[in-house]
């Protein structure tokens, strides 16, 4: 049996009557005509019920894209008149709110798309609306004041937003979640931000993970006196690796072109931990170390440094680090002077790595994600908008 009201079951328009749904080949779009069923409505002025229709108004809106084509919807709205107070009002429509130019689901879809790693321009192009509309809807969002967890990680990144070159990322390294984005990395601004939290809440922070930044350490000691500062293991080891690489670069400059190229291509043997080397790798490594006594000393310092993290307690690790500093001073390699100075000032924080399973790994990954967002957006100058985008990223 044929039905002439089959369009009423279209899932796009629940709760309304669909008069027609057709494809317009001339404009390359779909067109629909909808209206509400006739019901008794309550007057918003006096509260009495009425079914008297005064007139009709037509409104044309743009809906989501369907099968790659825009959907243009014409809505027939009834205006009712109340017989008790003679007030005129428009019926309520679940498809679109009053004074809105787009249906509810388009607003929701635009915000959902803004939470993904893409630019506002891409969202606007896919939904068929202007970029300024997407930005205006997104700016209405407001992130609540976040609560500090027991363990936080802090790092900087180059955001170029709000007139500042660098911003700060504060994250939870345990639950892998960005807590907040701070507008700058200045000590005064950081302290001002953390002072917004009462001392009781700041005292609940037990651990703070950071790279070897004296600025972050001074802020952490001032604002979180009860927290233990843990240096990030990757950044600590990288200081030693960079010193070893500087020795290699200095040595290979004295070689002829062929040997210099082989030396550079084989640098991974110097960086690879000794227990991971194969017999063939050990043979090649011996050839490299025989080329220079300074390079051999630098390699010994690199391998000896790993012993710090093999200790079971922080006291043993701190003692081993002290022995390593004495050895580095005795070998007197100029490239390791920076290591000696840095590690002498960070003995306690490096020893705190022992027994901890937290690091700056997540926050470094989130910083990379932020750089991707910044690149595809060609920069975001408005800091509040930039912060909200980062916090809402999926």
C-alpha positions as CSV (number, residue, x, y, z in Angstrom):
1,X,0.0,0.0,0.0
2,X,1.4,3.4,-1.0
3,X,1.7,6.2,1.5
4,X,1.7,9.9,0.7
5,X,3.2,11.0,4.0
6,X,6.4,8.9,3.9
7,X,8.6,11.9,4.5
8,X,7.4,12.2,8.1
9,X,9.8,9.4,9.1
10,X,13.0,11.2,8.0
11,X,15.4,11.1,11.0
12,X,16.7,14.6,10.3
13,X,13.3,16.1,11.4
14,X,12.0,14.4,14.6
15,X,9.1,15.9,16.2
16,X,8.0,18.0,13.2
17,X,6.0,17.3,10.0
18,X,8.0,17.1,6.8
19,X,6.0,18.3,3.8
20,X,8.6,17.5,1.3
21,X,12.3,16.6,0.9
22,X,13.7,16.9,-2.6
23,X,17.0,17.4,-4.4
24,X,17.5,20.6,-6.3
25,X,19.9,19.8,-9.1
26,X,20.1,23.4,-10.3
27,X,21.6,24.6,-7.0
28,X,23.2,21.2,-6.0
29,X,21.5,21.1,-2.7
30,X,18.6,19.4,-0.8
31,X,15.5,21.3,0.1
32,X,12.9,20.5,2.8
33,X,9.7,22.1,4.1
34,X,8.7,21.4,7.7
35,X,6.1,22.6,10.2
36,X,4.9,21.7,13.7
37,X,1.7,19.7,14.3
38,X,-1.2,21.7,15.5
39,X,-1.3,21.6,19.3
40,X,-2.7,23.5,22.2
41,X,-0.2,26.2,23.3
42,X,0.1,28.0,26.6
43,X,0.4,31.8,26.5
44,X,3.8,32.9,27.8
45,X,2.2,36.1,29.2
46,X,-0.9,35.0,31.1
47,X,-0.4,31.2,31.2
48,X,-3.8,30.4,29.6
49,X,-4.1,27.8,26.8
50,X,-5.1,28.7,23.2
51,X,-5.4,27.1,19.8
52,X,-6.3,30.2,17.8
53,X,-3.9,30.8,14.9
54,X,-3.3,34.4,13.9
55,X,-1.0,34.0,10.9
56,X,2.0,32.1,9.5
57,X,5.6,33.1,9.0
58,X,8.3,31.4,6.8
59,X,11.9,31.0,7.9
60,X,14.7,29.5,5.7
61,X,17.7,28.1,7.4
62,X,20.8,26.1,6.5
63,X,21.2,22.7,8.1
64,X,24.1,20.2,8.1
65,X,25.6,18.9,4.9
66,X,23.9,15.7,3.6
67,X,25.8,13.4,1.3
68,X,28.2,16.3,0.4
69,X,25.4,18.7,-0.4
70,X,23.9,21.5,1.7
71,X,20.4,21.1,3.2
72,X,18.2,24.1,3.0
73,X,15.1,24.0,5.2
74,X,12.1,26.2,5.1
75,X,10.1,26.3,8.3
76,X,6.5,27.3,8.5
77,X,5.9,28.8,11.9
78,X,2.5,29.5,13.4
79,X,1.7,32.6,15.4
80,X,-1.0,32.1,18.0
81,X,-3.2,34.7,19.7
82,X,-4.4,34.4,23.3
83,X,-8.1,35.2,23.7
84,X,-7.6,36.2,27.3
85,X,-4.8,38.8,27.0
86,X,-4.8,39.3,23.2
87,X,-1.0,38.7,23.2
88,X,0.6,37.2,20.1
89,X,3.3,34.6,20.3
90,X,5.1,32.1,18.1
91,X,4.9,28.4,18.7
92,X,7.9,26.5,20.1
93,X,9.8,24.4,17.7
94,X,12.2,21.6,18.8
95,X,14.1,21.9,15.5
96,X,15.3,25.5,16.0
97,X,15.3,27.9,18.9
98,X,13.8,31.3,18.9
99,X,15.9,34.1,17.4
100,X,18.4,31.5,16.0
101,X,19.5,31.3,12.3
102,X,20.7,27.7,12.4
103,X,19.2,24.5,13.9
104,X,20.4,23.2,17.2
105,X,22.3,20.3,15.8
106,X,24.5,22.6,13.6
107,X,25.6,24.5,16.7
108,X,26.4,21.2,18.5
109,X,28.2,19.8,15.5
110,X,30.3,23.0,15.1
111,X,31.5,22.7,18.7
112,X,32.2,19.0,18.4
113,X,34.3,19.6,15.3
114,X,36.1,22.4,17.1
115,X,37.3,20.0,19.8
116,X,39.3,18.0,17.1
117,X,42.7,18.9,15.8
118,X,41.7,21.1,12.9
119,X,41.4,24.8,12.1
120,X,38.2,26.8,12.3
121,X,38.4,27.3,8.6
122,X,38.2,23.6,8.0
123,X,35.2,23.3,10.3
124,X,33.4,26.2,8.6
125,X,34.1,24.8,5.2
126,X,32.7,21.4,6.1
127,X,29.5,22.8,7.7
128,X,29.0,25.4,5.1
129,X,28.9,28.4,7.4
130,X,31.3,31.4,7.9
131,X,34.5,31.2,9.9
132,X,33.4,34.1,12.1
133,X,30.3,32.2,13.1
134,X,32.3,29.2,14.2
135,X,34.7,31.4,16.2
136,X,31.8,33.3,17.8
137,X,30.0,30.1,18.9
138,X,33.3,28.6,20.2
139,X,34.1,31.8,22.2
140,X,31.0,31.4,24.2
141,X,32.5,28.3,25.9
142,X,34.1,28.9,29.2
143,X,36.5,26.4,30.9
144,X,35.9,26.2,34.7
145,X,38.7,26.8,37.2
146,X,40.6,23.5,37.3
147,X,41.5,21.6,40.5
148,X,45.1,20.8,41.1
149,X,45.9,17.0,41.3
150,X,48.4,15.4,43.6
151,X,51.0,15.3,40.9
152,X,51.5,18.0,38.3
153,X,53.9,18.5,35.4
154,X,54.9,21.9,34.1
155,X,56.6,22.9,30.8
156,X,56.8,25.8,28.4
157,X,56.0,26.0,24.7
158,X,56.2,28.7,22.1
159,X,52.6,29.9,21.5
160,X,53.0,33.5,20.5
161,X,49.5,34.3,21.9
162,X,48.3,37.3,23.9
163,X,51.4,39.3,23.2
164,X,53.7,36.8,24.9
165,X,56.2,34.6,23.1
166,X,56.1,31.6,25.5
167,X,53.1,30.0,27.4
168,X,53.1,27.4,30.1
169,X,51.5,24.0,30.1
170,X,50.4,22.6,33.4
171,X,49.3,18.9,33.1
172,X,48.5,15.8,35.1
173,X,51.1,13.2,34.2
174,X,49.2,10.4,35.9
175,X,45.8,10.8,34.3
176,X,47.3,12.2,31.1
177,X,45.2,15.4,31.1
178,X,46.1,19.1,30.4
179,X,45.0,21.0,33.5
180,X,45.6,24.6,32.4
181,X,47.5,26.9,30.0
182,X,49.1,29.9,31.5
183,X,49.6,33.1,29.5
184,X,53.3,33.5,30.1
185,X,56.3,31.9,31.8
186,X,57.3,34.9,34.0
187,X,57.9,34.1,37.6
188,X,55.6,36.9,38.7
189,X,52.7,35.7,36.5
190,X,53.2,32.0,37.5
191,X,53.1,32.9,41.2
192,X,50.1,35.1,40.7
193,X,48.2,32.3,39.0
194,X,49.0,29.7,41.7
195,X,48.1,32.1,44.4
196,X,44.5,31.9,43.2
197,X,44.4,28.5,44.8
198,X,44.2,28.5,48.6
199,X,47.2,27.2,50.5
200,X,45.2,24.1,51.7
201,X,44.7,23.1,48.1
202,X,48.3,23.8,47.1
203,X,49.5,21.7,50.0
204,X,47.7,18.7,48.6
205,X,50.2,18.6,45.6
206,X,52.7,16.0,46.5
207,X,54.9,15.9,43.4
208,X,56.0,18.3,40.6
209,X,57.7,17.0,37.5
210,X,59.8,19.5,35.4
211,X,62.8,19.8,33.2
212,X,66.0,21.4,34.5
213,X,64.5,24.9,34.6
214,X,65.6,27.0,37.6
215,X,62.6,29.3,37.0
216,X,60.0,26.5,37.4
217,X,61.9,25.2,40.4
218,X,61.9,28.5,42.3
219,X,58.2,28.9,41.6
220,X,57.5,25.3,42.8
221,X,59.5,25.8,46.0
222,X,57.6,29.0,46.7
223,X,54.1,28.0,45.8
224,X,54.2,24.3,46.7
225,X,56.4,23.9,49.8
226,X,55.0,20.5,50.6
227,X,55.6,19.0,47.2
228,X,58.6,17.0,46.1
229,X,60.3,18.2,42.9
230,X,61.2,15.5,40.5
231,X,63.5,16.2,37.5
232,X,62.5,14.7,34.2
233,X,64.7,11.7,33.4
234,X,64.8,12.3,29.7
235,X,66.0,15.9,30.1
236,X,68.7,14.8,32.6
237,X,70.1,12.1,30.3
238,X,69.9,14.4,27.3
239,X,72.4,16.8,29.0
240,X,74.9,14.0,29.1
241,X,74.1,12.8,25.5
242,X,74.5,16.4,24.2
243,X,77.9,16.6,25.9
244,X,79.0,13.3,24.3
245,X,77.8,14.5,20.9
246,X,79.8,17.7,21.3
247,X,82.9,15.7,21.9
248,X,82.3,13.6,18.8
249,X,81.7,16.7,16.7
250,X,85.0,18.2,17.9
251,X,86.9,15.0,17.2
252,X,85.6,14.2,13.8
253,X,86.5,17.7,12.5
254,X,90.2,16.5,12.6
255,X,89.4,13.5,10.3
256,X,89.5,13.4,6.5
257,X,86.2,13.5,4.6
258,X,85.7,9.7,4.3
259,X,86.3,8.9,7.9
260,X,84.3,11.9,9.0
261,X,81.3,10.7,7.2
262,X,81.7,7.2,8.6
263,X,82.1,8.7,12.1
264,X,78.9,10.6,11.7
265,X,76.9,7.7,10.3
266,X,78.0,5.5,13.2
267,X,77.1,8.0,16.0
268,X,74.2,5.8,17.1
269,X,76.7,3.3,18.5
270,X,77.9,5.9,20.9
271,X,74.4,6.8,22.0
272,X,73.2,3.2,22.3
273,X,73.4,1.7,25.8
274,X,76.2,-0.8,26.1
275,X,74.0,-3.8,27.1
276,X,72.1,-3.4,23.8
277,X,75.1,-3.6,21.6
278,X,75.7,-6.7,19.4
279,X,79.1,-8.2,18.8
280,X,79.4,-6.4,15.5
281,X,78.4,-3.1,17.1
282,X,81.0,-3.6,19.8
283,X,83.7,-4.1,17.1
284,X,82.7,-0.9,15.3
285,X,82.4,1.0,18.6
286,X,86.0,-0.1,19.5
287,X,87.2,1.4,16.2
288,X,85.6,4.7,17.0
289,X,86.9,4.9,20.6
290,X,90.4,4.0,19.5
291,X,90.3,7.1,17.3
292,X,90.4,9.5,20.2
293,X,91.2,9.3,23.9
294,X,88.8,12.1,24.7
295,X,85.9,10.3,23.0
296,X,86.7,7.2,25.0
297,X,86.5,9.3,28.2
298,X,83.2,10.8,27.2
299,X,81.8,7.4,26.4
300,X,82.8,6.1,29.9
301,X,81.1,9.1,31.5
302,X,77.9,8.4,29.5
303,X,77.8,4.7,30.5
304,X,78.8,5.5,34.1
305,X,76.0,8.0,34.4
306,X,73.4,5.3,33.8
307,X,74.5,3.7,37.1
308,X,72.8,6.5,38.9
309,X,69.3,5.3,37.9
310,X,70.1,1.6,38.6
311,X,70.3,2.3,42.4
312,X,67.5,1.2,44.6
313,X,67.3,4.2,46.9
314,X,67.6,8.0,46.5
315,X,70.5,8.1,49.0
316,X,72.5,5.6,46.9
317,X,71.6,7.5,43.7
318,X,72.7,10.8,45.2
319,X,76.0,9.3,46.3
320,X,76.6,7.7,42.9
321,X,75.9,11.0,41.3
322,X,78.4,12.7,43.5
323,X,81.0,10.1,42.5
324,X,80.1,10.7,38.8
325,X,80.7,14.4,39.3
326,X,84.1,13.8,40.8
327,X,85.0,11.5,37.9
328,X,83.8,14.1,35.3
329,X,85.9,16.8,37.0
330,X,89.0,14.5,37.0
331,X,88.6,13.7,33.3
332,X,88.3,17.4,32.6
333,X,86.5,17.4,29.3
334,X,85.4,21.0,28.4
335,X,82.1,19.7,26.9
336,X,81.1,18.2,30.3
337,X,81.5,21.4,32.3
338,X,77.9,22.3,31.7
339,X,76.9,18.8,33.0
340,X,79.0,19.3,36.2
341,X,77.5,22.7,36.9
342,X,73.9,21.6,36.2
343,X,73.9,18.3,38.1
344,X,75.6,19.9,41.1
345,X,72.7,22.2,41.4
346,X,70.1,19.5,40.8
347,X,71.4,16.6,42.9
348,X,68.2,16.3,45.0
349,X,65.8,16.5,42.1
350,X,67.7,14.0,40.1
351,X,67.9,11.6,43.0
352,X,64.1,11.9,43.4
353,X,63.7,10.2,40.0
354,X,64.5,6.9,41.8
355,X,61.2,5.0,42.6
356,X,59.0,7.4,40.6
357,X,57.1,6.4,37.5
358,X,56.1,9.9,36.4
359,X,57.8,12.0,33.7
360,X,57.2,14.8,31.3
361,X,56.4,12.4,28.5
362,X,52.7,13.3,28.3
363,X,53.3,17.0,28.6
364,X,55.9,16.9,25.8
365,X,53.4,15.1,23.6
366,X,50.7,17.6,24.4
367,X,53.1,20.4,23.5
368,X,53.7,18.7,20.1
369,X,49.9,18.6,19.6
370,X,49.7,22.3,20.5
371,X,52.3,23.1,17.9
372,X,50.3,21.1,15.3
373,X,47.2,23.1,16.2
374,X,49.1,26.3,16.0
375,X,50.6,25.4,12.6
376,X,47.3,24.4,10.9
377,X,45.6,27.5,12.3
378,X,48.5,29.8,11.1
379,X,48.8,31.0,14.7
380,X,46.2,32.0,17.3
381,X,46.8,35.5,18.6
382,X,43.8,35.5,21.1
383,X,45.1,33.8,24.2
384,X,41.7,32.9,25.7
385,X,40.6,31.3,22.5
386,X,44.0,29.5,22.2
387,X,43.7,28.2,25.8
388,X,40.1,27.0,25.3
389,X,41.1,25.1,22.1
390,X,43.9,23.4,23.8
391,X,41.8,22.4,26.9
392,X,38.9,21.1,24.7
393,X,41.1,19.1,22.3
394,X,40.2,15.4,22.3
